Amino acid sequence: MSRSFQRALTAMTRTAIRAGSKAITRALKAKPARKPAAAKKRAPAKRVVEKRSAPIVGDWSAGLAIGTAGARRYWLYKPPGVRRGERLPLVVMLHGCWQGAEALASSSKMNRIAARERFFVLYPEQDRIANAQGCWNWYDTRSGRAQAEVGAIHAAIDQVCQLHAVDPERIALAGLSAGAGMAALMAAHHPQRFRAIAMHSGIGTGVAHSSATALRAMRGRRVAGNALAPIAAGTRSPALLVIHGTADYVVAPGNGAEAARLWAARAGAKPGTPRTVQRGTRYAATITDYRARGQLVATLCEVNGLGHAWSGGAAGQRYSDPKGPDASRMIWTFMAKQFARGAG
């Protein structure tokens, strides 16, 4: 009786979530009411950062999840041809300040890779009421606001896993700037849920605990007491990829190296010999791997000449540099290796 009741409850929950999600999606996509003639004369403000770039193939849909920080909207990309019984990886992409989910999808072009390699991409979106600049409050751990937003993102992940064919053993995180800081915080506090994490132009977790210390860290000033707690015995920790430009004018370049060092130190990993890679006219990149007992713990990729922008991103987008190397391709390649290692 208990198992039958649990199965029935689970089925009812999924049905309710689907119904609510469909209603929310219809509301989000609904056309606004016709404006009066006088209003038509005023040209709408141009919002370049929110410009939508719809995927060529696959499904692009909106949703809403409710967590400890309240409701958060998200966008989900689903690749074409998902077969019954099939389970695909999920990559969670967290945008930076002055961005939204659609802007990050457009600049990173991650959906194009997802269509070819066949994985879901989830783009949670910060509420402007929670932060006027659209930043994730990754640093505000003293007040608990950061932890509440972690809960909201987890709620979006849970909902997508309930509604779609996601493999719960193949979930990874990536973020840009403030999104990178939030991704690091999530992975540090819930390491066993994620197989890999990628930080692009961000600050490592534990470095800041308030807006004041976050600003100091952004300017390259070291903050005291920023060591991460060692990994508990038997705990699986995701591998970390850090991508940071040496010409970053927003988040000081030293933050990338510090994020990789702190993540490696908690696992007792040591740096290998740095190597320089360059293809064609792309920026050169210096890559350093950190390993412990033969296992990759972290990789630092310092891109020479890159500013505060997604490396290899779409042209004409804010916080995007098309010159490359291709950060999205690097991130997926890194994640796919961790997924394969976990399956072995």
CORHU-V831234 format. One line per field, one symbol per residue. psi: psi as a letter, one per 40 degrees, with the letter a starting at -180 (. if undefined). A space follows every 50 residues. Layout:
psi->???
This chain:
psi->ddddddddddddddddddddddddddddeiiiihiidddddhhiihgdde hhgiidiahhiiihihadeaihiiihhhiifhiheihiihhhhhiaifia ddddddddfdddddddegiihhgihiheddhdeeihfdegddeedddddd ddddddddddddeighheeghiiiihbddddddddddddgdedidiihhh fahiiedieiddddddddeehhhifeiiiihihehhhiihhhhhiefhed hhdedddddddddddeefiiiahiihhhhbeiiihhhhhhihfehhdihh hhhhehagihheiiieiifhhediihdddddddddddddddde.
